[in-house]
Amino acid sequence: MKATVDWTGNASFRVTSGSGHAVQLDGPPDHGGENLGPRPMEMILMGLGGCSSFDVMSILKKSRQDVTACHTELEAQRADAVPSVFTHVHLHFVVTGRNLKENQVKRAVSLSAEKYCSASIMLGKGGVDITHSHEIRDAE
């Protein structure tokens, strides 16, 4: 896996993945940024959410659950000192569908957290306390 980063002025950078997708990153105005894109640490949090959500949906599809939507909310706390690393991240999955089984959703979230989500496992090994919760909503 590869990526490139190109400075585009002030505190702004264009990050391009090896697969050719680009994202504009920018710093906050108090650090010379213009708020043109997410902060680098926000991208890490977004990557964690995407990785875990991908796993949960894949597991639920394989278990033949009739999922109509999956919304994941992430909340992170960071250390007050430099480096301002994540100290705690909580992921809350809101899974909507028809006749969803509680044990299947719980299992999917657990498997992602403990076995499949590379981002979650990597951050956890780095000392980040990562917790998970879920709720099920019936599709209308």
N, C-alpha and C positions, 0 to 999 in steps of 0.2 A: 504494500500500500504506500502511495506517495502523495504528496501535496506540495504546492508552492505558495509562497507568500510574497506579494509585491507591495511596497510602500506606495501609497497614492497621495501623500501629503499630510501635513499636520500629524494627527494620531490615527490616521486611516490606512487600512491595508486591504488589499484584494486577495482573498485566499481561494485557491483553485485546487479541487480534488484531482486525484489521478484519473478519475472517470470523467473529468471535464466540467464539473459543476462548480460555479463560483459563488462566493458570498463576500459581501463587503463588511468588514469589521471596522469599528470606530471606537474611540475612547470618549469619555464624558467631556463636556465643555471645560470643566475645571482642570483637565489634563491636556487641553489643546484640541480636543475632538469637536466634531460638529454634529454628533448624534446621527450619523449616516447609516449606521448598522448596529448589530448587536455587539456587545463587549466579548472579548475572547472567553472569559469565564462563563458568560451566558451560553456561549456555543457548547461548552463542555456540558453544562446542565441540559441543554436542548438535546445533545447527542445521547446523554444518558436516558432521557425520556423517550427518545426515538428508538433506541436499542431495546429497551425494556418493553415498550409498547409493541414493537415488531414481534418479539418473542411471545408475549401474552396472546396476541392475535393468532399467531401461527399455531400455538398449542391449542387454543380454543377451536380453531378450524379443524385441526386433526381430531379433536374429540367430538366433532360434529355438533358443536353448539351453534345455535341460530343467532349470531351476533349481528346487530344492525348498526352499532356505533361503539367506539371505545375512545374515551376522553381521559387523558392522564394529566393530573395537576402535580407540579413539582414545586417544592419549597426548600430552599437551601439557606443554611447559616454559614457564615464565613468567620475565620479568626479575625480578631481585632488588630493583630500585629502583622507586620510584613514577614514572610509572605502570607497574604490573606487567603489561605487555602479553605476549601470547604471543610467544615467540621461535622456537619449533619445535613443529610438530604432526606426528605420524605416524598415518596411517590404515592399518589392516591389515584387508583384506577376506577373510573365510572364506566361500567360495561352495561350496555343496553342491548336487549334482545328478547326473543320469544322463548319462554320456558327454559331459561338458563338455570343450570344446576349450580348451587352454591359451592359444592365441593369441587366442581370442575374449574370454576373461576379462581377459587382459592389456590388450587393446585397449579394453575397456569402462572399466577403471580409468584408463588413460591419457587417453581422451577426456573422462572426467569431470574429471580433474585439469587438463587443458590447454585444454579448450574449453567445457564445459557447466556445471560447478559454480560458480555465481555466488559462493557463500560462499568457496570455496577460492581462486578467482581474486582476489576482493576482498582477502582476508587476505594472499595472496601479494604483491599489489601494495603492501600496507601494510608489507612487510618481514618477514612471517612465513615461515620456511623450512618448507615443507610437503612431506612425503615420503609415499610410498605403497608398500604391498606387498600381496601376495595369496597365498592358497593355495586349492587345490581339494580338496574331499572328495567321495568317491563316496557317493551316497545308497544306503541299504541296502534 
